[in-house]
Amino acid sequence: MKKYIQYPLGLLCILLGFGSCDLDELPQDTGSRTAIFGSASGLELYTNSFYEMLPTPYDGVFMIDDNSDLIARNGVDTRFLPNALSPVTSSGWSWGNLRNINYFIENCENSTVAEKDHYLGLARLFRAYFYFGMVKRFGDVPWIDRTIDVKDEATLYGSRDDRFEVMERVLEDLNYAIEHITTITDPSCTKITKDVARAFKTRVCLYEASFRKYHTQYGQQGTANRWFEEVVKTADEIRGFSLHQGDNAYRNLFLQQSPYASETILAVTLDANLQVFSSRNRRTISPTYGNRPALTRRFINTYLNIDGTPFTNDPSYKTTPFTEEVKGRDLRLQQTIRMGNYHRTENGAPIIAPPNLDQAHTGYQIIKGCYDERFPYDDESRNENAHLIFRYAEILLNKAEALAELGTMTDAEWAATIGALRARAGIQGPTLTQKPTVADPYMIEFYKNKFTDPVLLEVLRERAVELITEGLRPDDLIRWHLGELFADAPMNGMYIPALGEYDLNEDGIMDVCFYRGEKPASATAPVFVDVTSEGVGKRVLSEGNSGEILWNPGQREWSDKKYLYPIPEADKIKNPNLGQNPGWE
């Protein structure tokens, strides 16, 4: 899945011709069709161009969850700022990738190459990938499965197709891809295989099933179970993968330049020799660059104790300070944020590195996917660790959620999915082998009383913990019809018993000083946090001189029209028949 694929001259001309065209332009066939569609090597090189649709190596998927209920960040995304998103500011109504895919499909279908069905499978997988993104963003979209002639005004200026009908076509494309892609395994985890198509299908079907069930205004609740059943059936077809094991296994998954093939199904890899990097350290840790993301205490509270019991069962959990609340917890916690035993390398020497509240607004500073060396990674975009797009843990979670929704979860299925993930995280007790029978009140409140089934709530707990910073959380909130959490979830942090200095990693050295008014002259901590006044970009304590840290990124707003983006005004002017999404008229 390299971003430096070399294309033959004829193909490159075609791709460049597609790059800037609109729906009313013909593909520019400036290369030799025979050279491209007359050999397996030509088909392979063409389909390599589709990989450019995957997340870019610079940003990857790690920034997507910054716009969710689980992460406090600098500023507020346009989608959630009051009066910022509109048809004038909306974007994404772009069809160049689809044109590229359809052009290939049309010509490949007429090819005499014996392996053509495999490459058609790849193309239809990426068409499903394209349309899944468009449906999530805009809802109803025109379904186009061919290249368009400039004289075809009925299509060029036609209306949008129903999003539920489009998703049926997406499912057809996914099934075709699974049936016809012939690549079974790829040790590099960078090529599209049968199991990549299956993994993507489980993600698509879970999204669609939940959307149909919880967005009741469409009246599609009765069709949801068929999609949940597709998740379970397809997940069972994915074999040969397992959860990576070993010390620090969870965190190590995200630090490899060459991903672990035992768990990774698809990744985008990077290469310093070709100057292909990502900005993960810089965007996560730098105090002056990026969103400065940090986890919220509301989310940290959902990590189980190591014995499998909820942390929030302790009646004093709300006033437990950082040094105590992180002890005896799910091992993924210490592999996701800085805790007392965390070390880094700076200027070539290892140092103890407690949470830095100059870099993390809430104090829960993310280390997942970040190198433990400051130079050059924090100050430059030099990360080489692969971006994991699909991994086996997600398949287990997708299956578990579908089983919970169908009401067919058994203890055996629980042990093979949720239990297996918790066992890797060091959790012990009956939670590994027995599905829950009592709902956790904290989780019921966490999801605004929308879910009360104990099995489903525990699956959702596990999904958030296991997949944090992997780019799936915003889609989860959308499909569950819980968009209000984008605006309502508190951006809260560590509990601070009183103003003054704190040793966050218990090494005898003060790490941070909280004060109001004048900075204490006697304080020795390197980081000072003024909690005097409220306002955008400020932190206060919830009880004035004590309490949880409350971070204010700016005003956030949610309304149900934001489940879909508006059709961009410029595109609507070109084709008034597109109409507009509800609430954006």
C-alpha positions as CSV (number, residue, x, y, z in Angstrom):
1,M,0.0,0.0,0.0
2,K,2.8,2.4,-1.0
3,K,2.1,6.0,-1.8
4,Y,4.9,6.0,-4.4
5,I,3.5,3.6,-7.0
6,Q,4.9,4.3,-10.4
7,Y,2.5,4.3,-13.3
8,P,3.1,3.7,-17.1
9,L,3.0,6.9,-19.1
10,G,-0.3,6.1,-20.8
11,L,-2.0,5.3,-17.5
12,L,-0.5,8.4,-15.9
13,C,-2.0,10.5,-18.6
14,I,-5.4,9.0,-18.1
15,L,-5.2,9.5,-14.3
16,L,-4.1,13.1,-14.7
17,G,-7.0,13.6,-17.1
18,F,-9.4,12.4,-14.5
19,G,-8.0,14.4,-11.6
20,S,-9.8,17.7,-12.1
21,C,-12.8,16.8,-14.2
22,D,-16.5,17.1,-13.1
23,L,-19.4,14.9,-13.9
24,D,-20.0,16.8,-17.1
25,E,-16.6,15.8,-18.6
26,L,-15.5,12.7,-20.5
27,P,-12.5,10.7,-19.3
28,Q,-9.5,11.7,-21.2
29,D,-8.3,8.5,-22.9
30,T,-4.9,9.6,-23.9
31,G,-3.1,6.3,-23.3
32,S,-3.3,3.1,-25.2
33,R,-6.2,1.0,-24.0
34,T,-4.5,-2.1,-25.4
35,A,-1.4,-1.5,-23.3
36,I,-3.4,-1.1,-20.2
37,F,-6.3,-3.5,-20.6
38,G,-4.5,-6.1,-22.7
39,S,-2.3,-7.6,-20.0
40,A,-2.5,-8.5,-16.3
41,S,0.4,-6.2,-15.5
42,G,-1.5,-3.3,-17.1
43,L,-4.6,-4.1,-15.1
44,E,-2.5,-4.4,-11.9
45,L,-0.8,-1.0,-12.4
46,Y,-4.1,0.7,-13.1
47,T,-5.8,-0.8,-10.0
48,N,-2.8,0.4,-8.0
49,S,-4.1,3.9,-8.6
50,F,-7.2,3.2,-6.5
51,Y,-5.1,2.8,-3.3
52,E,-4.7,6.5,-3.3
53,M,-8.2,6.7,-2.0
54,L,-7.0,5.3,1.4
55,P,-6.0,7.7,4.2
56,T,-2.9,9.7,3.4
57,P,0.3,8.8,5.2
58,Y,0.6,12.3,6.6
59,D,-2.6,12.3,8.6
60,G,-3.6,8.7,8.6
61,V,-6.7,7.8,10.7
62,F,-5.3,8.9,14.0
63,M,-6.8,12.5,13.9
64,I,-10.4,11.5,13.1
65,D,-11.3,10.7,16.7
66,D,-10.2,14.2,17.8
67,N,-13.7,15.1,16.7
68,S,-15.6,12.9,19.0
69,D,-16.9,12.7,22.6
70,L,-13.8,10.9,23.9
71,I,-11.0,13.4,23.2
72,A,-10.4,17.0,24.3
73,R,-8.6,19.0,21.6
74,N,-7.7,22.5,20.6
75,G,-10.6,24.3,19.0
76,V,-13.8,23.0,17.5
77,D,-14.3,21.5,14.1
78,T,-16.4,23.4,11.6
79,R,-19.1,20.7,11.8
80,F,-19.8,21.5,15.5
81,L,-19.1,25.3,15.6
82,P,-22.3,27.3,15.7
83,N,-23.2,28.6,12.2
84,A,-20.0,27.5,10.7
85,L,-21.2,24.6,8.5
86,S,-23.5,25.6,5.7
87,P,-24.1,24.9,2.0
88,V,-21.6,27.6,1.2
89,T,-18.8,26.1,3.4
90,S,-19.6,22.4,2.7
91,S,-17.3,20.3,0.5
92,G,-16.7,16.8,-0.6
93,W,-19.1,16.5,-3.6
94,S,-16.2,15.2,-5.7
95,W,-16.5,12.4,-8.2
96,G,-13.1,12.0,-9.8
97,N,-12.3,8.7,-8.0
98,L,-15.6,7.2,-9.1
99,R,-14.9,8.2,-12.7
100,N,-11.5,6.6,-12.6
101,I,-13.0,3.3,-11.2
102,N,-15.9,3.2,-13.6
103,Y,-13.7,3.8,-16.6
104,F,-11.6,0.9,-15.5
105,I,-14.6,-1.4,-15.0
106,E,-16.1,-0.6,-18.4
107,N,-12.8,-1.3,-20.2
108,C,-11.8,-4.3,-18.1
109,E,-15.1,-6.0,-18.7
110,N,-14.2,-6.1,-22.4
111,S,-10.6,-7.3,-21.7
112,T,-9.5,-10.8,-22.8
113,V,-7.0,-11.1,-19.9
114,A,-7.7,-14.3,-18.0
115,E,-7.3,-12.7,-14.6
116,K,-9.6,-9.8,-15.3
117,D,-12.3,-10.9,-12.8
118,H,-9.8,-10.4,-9.9
119,Y,-9.1,-6.8,-11.0
120,L,-12.8,-6.2,-11.5
121,G,-13.2,-7.3,-7.9
122,L,-10.6,-4.8,-6.8
123,A,-12.3,-2.0,-8.7
124,R,-15.7,-2.8,-7.3
125,L,-14.3,-3.0,-3.8
126,F,-13.0,0.6,-4.2
127,R,-16.3,1.7,-5.7
128,A,-18.0,0.4,-2.6
129,Y,-15.4,2.3,-0.5
130,F,-16.1,5.5,-2.5
131,Y,-19.8,5.2,-2.2
132,F,-19.8,4.3,1.5
133,G,-17.9,7.5,2.2
134,M,-20.3,9.6,0.0
135,V,-23.5,8.0,1.6
136,K,-22.2,8.6,5.1
137,R,-21.5,12.3,4.3
138,F,-24.5,13.2,2.1
139,G,-27.1,10.5,2.4
140,D,-28.9,10.4,-1.0
141,V,-26.4,10.4,-3.9
142,P,-26.6,9.6,-7.6
143,W,-25.7,6.0,-8.3
144,I,-23.4,6.0,-11.3
145,D,-21.9,2.7,-12.5
146,R,-20.5,3.8,-15.9
147,T,-18.6,6.7,-17.5
148,I,-20.9,9.5,-18.6
149,D,-21.1,11.0,-22.0
150,V,-21.3,14.8,-22.1
151,K,-24.6,14.5,-24.0
152,D,-26.2,12.4,-21.2
153,E,-28.1,15.3,-19.7
154,A,-30.5,12.9,-17.9
155,T,-27.6,11.7,-15.7
156,L,-25.6,14.8,-15.6
157,Y,-28.5,16.9,-14.3
158,G,-30.5,14.1,-12.7
159,S,-31.6,13.8,-9.1
160,R,-30.0,11.9,-6.3
161,D,-30.9,8.2,-5.6
162,D,-32.2,7.0,-2.3
163,R,-29.3,6.2,0.1
164,F,-30.8,2.8,1.1
165,E,-30.9,1.7,-2.6
166,V,-27.3,2.9,-3.1
167,M,-26.2,0.9,-0.1
168,E,-27.8,-2.2,-1.6
169,R,-25.5,-1.6,-4.7
170,V,-22.6,-1.2,-2.3
171,L,-23.3,-4.6,-0.8
172,E,-23.5,-6.1,-4.3
173,D,-20.1,-4.6,-5.1
174,L,-18.6,-6.0,-1.8
175,N,-20.0,-9.5,-2.4
176,Y,-18.6,-9.4,-6.0
177,A,-15.2,-8.4,-4.6
178,I,-15.2,-11.1,-2.0
179,E,-16.1,-13.7,-4.6
180,H,-13.6,-12.6,-7.3
181,I,-10.5,-11.3,-5.6
182,T,-8.0,-14.1,-5.8
183,T,-5.3,-12.8,-3.4
184,I,-5.7,-14.8,-0.2
185,T,-2.8,-13.6,1.9
186,D,-0.3,-10.8,1.9
187,P,2.6,-10.9,4.5
188,S,3.2,-7.2,4.0
189,C,-0.5,-6.4,4.9
190,T,-0.5,-3.7,2.2
191,K,-2.5,-5.3,-0.6
192,I,-6.2,-5.9,-1.0
193,T,-7.0,-9.5,-0.3
194,K,-10.2,-11.5,0.1
195,D,-10.1,-10.9,3.8
196,V,-9.6,-7.1,3.3
197,A,-12.9,-7.1,1.4
198,R,-14.5,-9.2,4.1
199,A,-13.2,-6.9,6.8
200,F,-14.5,-3.8,5.0
201,K,-17.9,-5.6,4.5
202,T,-18.3,-6.1,8.3
203,R,-17.6,-2.4,8.9
204,V,-20.0,-1.3,6.2
205,C,-22.8,-3.7,7.2
206,L,-22.5,-2.8,10.9
207,Y,-22.8,0.9,10.1
208,E,-25.8,0.3,7.8
209,A,-27.5,-2.0,10.3
210,S,-27.2,0.5,13.1
211,F,-28.2,3.4,10.9
212,R,-31.4,1.7,9.8
213,K,-32.2,0.7,13.4
214,Y,-31.6,4.0,15.2
215,H,-32.5,6.6,12.5
216,T,-36.1,5.8,12.8
217,Q,-37.3,8.7,10.7
218,Y,-36.6,6.6,7.6
219,G,-38.8,3.7,8.6
220,Q,-36.1,1.1,7.9
221,Q,-35.9,-0.6,11.3
222,G,-37.3,-3.8,9.9
223,T,-34.4,-4.2,7.5
224,A,-31.6,-3.7,10.0
225,N,-31.3,-7.4,11.2
226,R,-30.4,-8.6,7.7
227,W,-27.4,-6.3,7.8
228,F,-26.4,-7.4,11.3
229,E,-26.6,-11.0,10.1
230,E,-24.3,-10.2,7.2
231,V,-21.7,-8.9,9.8
232,V,-21.7,-12.2,11.7
233,K,-21.6,-14.4,8.6
234,T,-18.8,-12.4,7.0
235,A,-16.8,-12.1,10.2
236,D,-16.9,-15.9,10.5
237,E,-15.4,-16.2,7.1
238,I,-12.2,-14.3,8.2
239,R,-9.8,-17.0,9.3
240,G,-6.1,-17.2,9.9
241,F,-5.8,-14.1,12.1
242,S,-5.3,-13.8,15.8
243,L,-4.7,-11.2,18.4
244,H,-1.0,-10.2,18.8
245,Q,0.3,-11.3,22.1
246,G,3.3,-10.5,24.4
247,D,4.4,-7.8,26.7
248,N,3.0,-4.4,25.8
249,A,1.3,-6.3,22.9
250,Y,-1.5,-3.7,22.4
251,R,0.7,-0.7,22.1
252,N,3.4,-2.4,20.1
253,L,0.8,-3.1,17.3
254,F,0.9,0.6,16.4
255,L,4.6,1.2,16.6
256,Q,5.8,-1.1,13.8
257,Q,7.1,0.0,10.4
258,S,6.2,-3.4,9.1
259,P,2.9,-4.4,10.8
260,Y,2.3,-7.6,12.6
261,A,0.7,-9.9,10.0
262,S,-1.0,-12.0,12.7
263,E,-3.5,-9.3,13.5
264,T,-3.2,-6.7,10.8
265,I,-5.5,-7.2,7.8
266,L,-4.6,-4.0,5.9
267,A,-2.2,-1.1,6.5
268,V,-0.6,1.8,4.8
269,T,3.1,1.6,5.3
270,L,5.7,4.4,5.2
271,D,9.3,4.6,4.1
272,A,12.1,7.1,5.2
273,N,14.2,6.2,2.1
274,L,11.4,7.6,-0.1
275,Q,10.6,10.5,2.3
276,V,7.2,9.1,3.1
277,F,6.3,9.9,6.7
278,S,3.4,10.7,8.9
279,S,2.9,13.4,11.5
280,R,1.6,11.3,14.3
281,N,4.0,12.3,17.1
282,R,4.0,15.9,16.1
283,R,0.2,16.2,15.9
284,T,-0.3,14.3,19.2
285,I,2.5,15.6,21.4
286,S,3.7,19.0,20.2
287,P,2.3,21.9,22.3
288,T,2.3,24.2,19.3
289,Y,1.2,22.0,16.3
290,G,-2.0,20.2,15.7
291,N,-5.0,19.5,18.0
292,R,-3.1,18.6,21.2
293,P,-5.6,15.7,21.8
294,A,-6.0,14.2,25.2
295,L,-8.5,11.7,26.5
296,T,-11.4,12.8,28.8
297,R,-12.0,11.5,32.3
298,R,-15.5,10.6,31.4
299,F,-13.9,8.0,29.0
300,I,-11.0,7.0,31.3
301,N,-13.6,6.0,33.8
302,T,-14.9,3.2,31.4
303,Y,-11.6,1.3,31.6
304,L,-12.3,-1.8,33.8
305,N,-10.3,-2.8,36.8
306,I,-7.9,-5.6,36.2
307,D,-10.3,-8.0,38.0
308,G,-13.0,-7.2,35.4
309,T,-15.1,-5.1,37.6
310,P,-16.1,-1.5,36.6
311,F,-13.9,1.2,38.1
312,T,-17.1,3.3,38.7
313,N,-18.4,0.7,41.2
314,D,-16.2,2.4,43.7
315,P,-18.4,5.2,45.3
316,S,-15.4,7.5,45.6
317,Y,-14.4,7.2,41.9
318,K,-15.3,10.8,41.2
319,T,-12.8,12.2,43.7
320,T,-10.0,9.7,43.1
321,P,-6.7,11.5,42.1
322,F,-4.7,10.5,39.0
323,T,-2.0,8.5,40.9
324,E,-4.6,6.2,42.4
325,E,-7.2,6.0,39.6
326,V,-4.7,4.5,37.1
327,K,-3.6,1.6,39.4
328,G,-4.9,-1.9,38.9
329,R,-6.7,-1.1,35.6
330,D,-7.0,-2.7,32.2
331,L,-3.5,-2.8,30.9
332,R,-4.5,-0.9,27.7
333,L,-4.8,2.2,29.9
334,Q,-1.0,2.4,30.5
335,Q,-0.4,1.5,26.8
336,T,-2.7,4.4,25.7
337,I,-1.7,7.2,28.0
338,R,1.3,8.3,30.0
339,M,1.3,6.9,33.5
340,G,3.9,6.6,36.3
341,N,6.1,4.1,34.6
342,Y,6.4,5.9,31.3
343,H,9.8,6.9,29.9
344,R,11.0,8.8,26.8
345,T,14.3,9.6,25.2
346,E,15.3,13.2,24.9
347,N,18.7,14.4,23.7
348,G,19.7,10.8,23.5
349,A,19.1,10.0,27.1
350,P,16.1,8.2,28.7
351,I,14.0,10.3,31.1
352,I,10.9,9.8,33.2
353,A,8.1,11.4,31.5
354,P,4.9,12.1,33.5
355,P,1.8,13.5,31.9
356,N,2.6,17.0,30.5
357,L,-0.3,19.4,31.0
358,D,1.3,21.9,28.7
359,Q,0.6,19.4,25.9
360,A,-2.5,17.6,27.1
361,H,-5.4,19.7,28.3
362,T,-7.0,17.1,30.5
363,G,-3.8,15.4,31.7
364,Y,-4.6,12.1,30.0
365,Q,-1.8,12.3,27.5
366,I,-2.0,9.9,24.5
367,I,1.0,7.6,23.7
368,K,-0.8,5.1,21.5
369,G,0.9,5.1,18.1
370,C,3.5,7.7,19.2
371,Y,7.3,7.0,19.4
372,D,9.0,7.3,22.8
373,E,11.6,9.6,21.4
374,R,11.2,13.3,21.2
375,F,13.7,14.1,18.5
376,P,13.0,14.3,15.6
377,Y,9.5,13.0,15.9
378,D,7.7,15.5,18.1
379,D,9.2,18.5,16.2
380,E,9.0,17.2,12.7
381,S,6.7,14.9,10.7
382,R,9.0,11.9,10.7
383,N,7.0,9.0,11.9
384,E,7.4,5.7,10.0
385,N,5.0,3.5,11.9
386,A,2.3,2.0,9.7
387,H,-1.3,3.1,9.7
388,L,-3.5,0.2,10.5
389,I,-6.7,0.4,8.4
390,F,-8.2,-3.0,9.3
391,R,-7.2,-5.4,12.1
392,Y,-8.6,-8.5,13.5
393,A,-9.7,-6.9,16.8
394,E,-12.2,-4.7,14.9
395,I,-13.6,-7.8,13.3
396,L,-14.2,-9.4,16.7
397,L,-15.9,-6.2,17.9
398,N,-18.0,-5.9,14.8
399,K,-19.2,-9.4,15.2
400,A,-19.8,-9.0,19.0
401,E,-21.9,-5.9,18.4
402,A,-24.0,-7.6,15.7
403,L,-24.6,-10.6,17.9
404,A,-25.6,-8.4,20.8
405,E,-28.0,-6.5,18.6
406,L,-29.5,-9.7,17.3
407,G,-29.8,-11.1,20.8
408,T,-27.9,-14.2,19.9
409,M,-24.7,-13.7,21.9
410,T,-23.7,-16.9,23.8
411,D,-21.0,-17.4,26.4
412,A,-18.9,-19.2,23.9
413,E,-19.2,-16.3,21.4
414,W,-18.5,-13.8,24.2
415,A,-15.3,-15.7,25.2
416,A,-14.1,-15.7,21.6
417,T,-14.7,-12.0,21.0
418,I,-14.9,-9.7,24.0
419,G,-13.3,-12.2,26.4
420,A,-10.3,-12.6,24.0
421,L,-9.7,-8.9,23.8
422,R,-9.9,-8.5,27.6
423,A,-7.6,-11.4,28.2
424,R,-4.9,-9.7,26.1
425,A,-5.4,-6.6,28.2
426,G,-4.6,-8.6,31.3
427,I,-8.2,-8.5,32.7
428,Q,-9.2,-11.5,34.8
429,G,-12.3,-13.0,36.2
430,P,-15.7,-14.2,34.9
431,T,-15.9,-11.3,32.4
432,L,-13.6,-13.4,30.1
433,T,-16.0,-16.3,29.7
434,Q,-19.4,-15.2,30.8
435,K,-21.6,-12.6,29.1
436,P,-22.9,-10.0,31.5
437,T,-26.4,-10.1,33.0
438,V,-26.5,-6.8,34.8
439,A,-26.1,-3.4,33.0
440,D,-23.5,-1.0,34.4
441,P,-25.4,2.2,35.5
442,Y,-22.4,4.3,34.4
443,M,-22.5,2.9,30.9
444,I,-26.3,3.5,30.7
445,E,-25.7,7.1,31.6
446,F,-22.6,7.3,29.3
447,Y,-24.8,6.6,26.3
448,K,-27.7,8.8,27.5
449,N,-30.0,5.9,28.4
450,K,-30.2,4.8,24.7
451,F,-28.8,1.4,25.5
452,T,-29.8,-0.7,28.5
453,D,-29.0,-4.2,27.4
454,P,-26.0,-5.4,29.5
455,V,-24.3,-7.3,26.7
456,L,-24.5,-4.5,24.2
457,L,-23.3,-1.9,26.8
458,E,-20.2,-4.0,27.5
459,V,-19.5,-4.5,23.8
460,L,-19.7,-0.7,23.4
461,R,-17.3,-0.2,26.4
462,E,-14.9,-2.6,24.8
463,R,-15.2,-1.0,21.3
464,A,-14.3,2.4,22.6
465,V,-11.3,1.3,24.7
466,E,-9.9,-1.0,22.0
467,L,-10.3,1.2,19.0
468,I,-9.5,4.7,20.5
469,T,-7.7,7.0,18.0
470,E,-8.3,4.5,15.2
471,G,-10.8,6.8,13.4
472,L,-14.1,4.9,14.0
473,R,-15.7,6.8,16.9
474,P,-17.4,9.7,14.9
475,D,-19.1,7.1,12.6
476,D,-20.2,5.1,15.7
477,L,-21.9,8.2,17.2
478,I,-23.6,8.9,13.8
479,R,-24.9,5.4,13.2
480,W,-26.2,5.1,16.8
481,H,-28.0,8.4,16.4
482,L,-26.1,9.9,19.3
483,G,-24.8,13.0,17.6
484,E,-25.6,15.2,20.7
485,L,-22.5,13.7,22.3
486,F,-20.3,15.6,19.9
487,A,-21.5,18.8,21.7
488,D,-22.7,17.6,25.2
489,A,-19.9,15.3,26.3
490,P,-17.8,17.1,28.9
491,M,-14.1,17.8,28.1
492,N,-13.1,16.9,31.7
493,G,-9.8,15.9,33.1
494,M,-8.0,14.7,36.2
495,Y,-9.5,15.3,39.6
496,I,-7.4,17.9,41.6
497,P,-8.1,17.8,45.4
498,A,-6.8,21.3,46.0
499,L,-4.7,24.0,44.4
500,G,-1.0,23.4,44.6
501,E,1.7,21.1,43.2
502,Y,1.3,17.5,42.2
503,D,3.7,14.6,41.6
504,L,1.8,12.7,38.9
505,N,4.1,9.7,38.7
506,E,5.2,9.4,42.3
507,D,8.9,9.8,41.7
508,G,9.3,12.5,44.4
509,I,9.5,15.4,41.8
510,M,6.6,17.8,41.4
511,D,5.2,17.8,37.8
512,V,2.5,20.4,37.7
513,C,1.2,23.3,39.8
514,F,-2.5,24.4,39.7
515,Y,-3.0,28.0,40.9
516,R,-5.4,30.9,40.7
517,G,-4.3,34.5,40.4
518,E,-0.6,35.0,41.0
519,K,1.7,32.1,40.1
520,P,3.3,30.7,43.3
521,A,6.9,31.8,43.6
522,S,7.9,28.8,45.7
523,A,6.6,26.2,43.3
524,T,9.2,24.0,41.7
525,A,7.0,22.2,39.1
526,P,7.9,22.8,35.4
527,V,4.3,23.2,34.4
528,F,1.9,25.8,35.7
529,V,-1.9,25.7,35.1
530,D,-3.9,28.8,35.8
531,V,-7.5,27.8,36.7
532,T,-8.6,31.4,37.5
533,S,-11.0,32.3,34.8
534,E,-13.3,30.6,32.4
535,G,-13.4,31.1,28.7
536,V,-12.4,29.6,25.3
537,G,-9.0,28.1,25.6
538,K,-9.1,28.1,29.4
539,R,-9.1,25.5,32.1
540,V,-10.9,25.7,35.4
541,L,-11.5,23.2,38.2
542,S,-15.1,22.1,38.6
543,E,-15.4,23.3,42.2
544,G,-13.3,26.4,41.9
545,N,-10.3,25.5,44.1
546,S,-10.7,21.7,43.5
547,G,-12.5,19.3,41.3
548,E,-12.1,17.9,37.8
549,I,-10.2,19.9,35.2
550,L,-12.7,21.4,32.7
551,W,-11.3,22.3,29.3
552,N,-13.2,24.8,27.1
553,P,-12.2,24.3,23.4
554,G,-15.0,26.7,22.3
555,Q,-18.7,26.6,21.9
556,R,-20.0,23.3,20.4
557,E,-23.4,22.9,18.9
558,W,-25.4,20.0,17.6
559,S,-28.6,19.7,15.6
560,D,-29.9,16.6,13.9
561,K,-29.5,18.1,10.4
562,K,-25.7,17.6,11.0
563,Y,-26.1,13.9,10.7
564,L,-25.6,14.7,7.0
565,Y,-23.5,17.4,5.4
566,P,-25.3,19.9,3.1
567,I,-24.9,19.6,-0.6
568,P,-22.4,22.3,-1.5
569,E,-24.1,25.4,-2.9
570,A,-21.9,25.6,-6.0
571,D,-22.8,22.1,-7.0
572,K,-26.5,22.7,-6.3
573,I,-26.4,25.7,-8.6
574,K,-24.9,23.6,-11.4
575,N,-27.6,21.0,-10.9
576,P,-30.7,22.2,-9.0
577,N,-32.2,18.7,-9.2
578,L,-29.8,17.6,-6.5
579,G,-32.0,19.3,-4.0
580,Q,-30.8,19.8,-0.4
581,N,-30.5,17.7,2.7
582,P,-33.2,18.3,5.4
583,G,-32.5,21.4,7.6
584,W,-30.0,22.9,5.1
585,E,-32.5,24.3,2.7
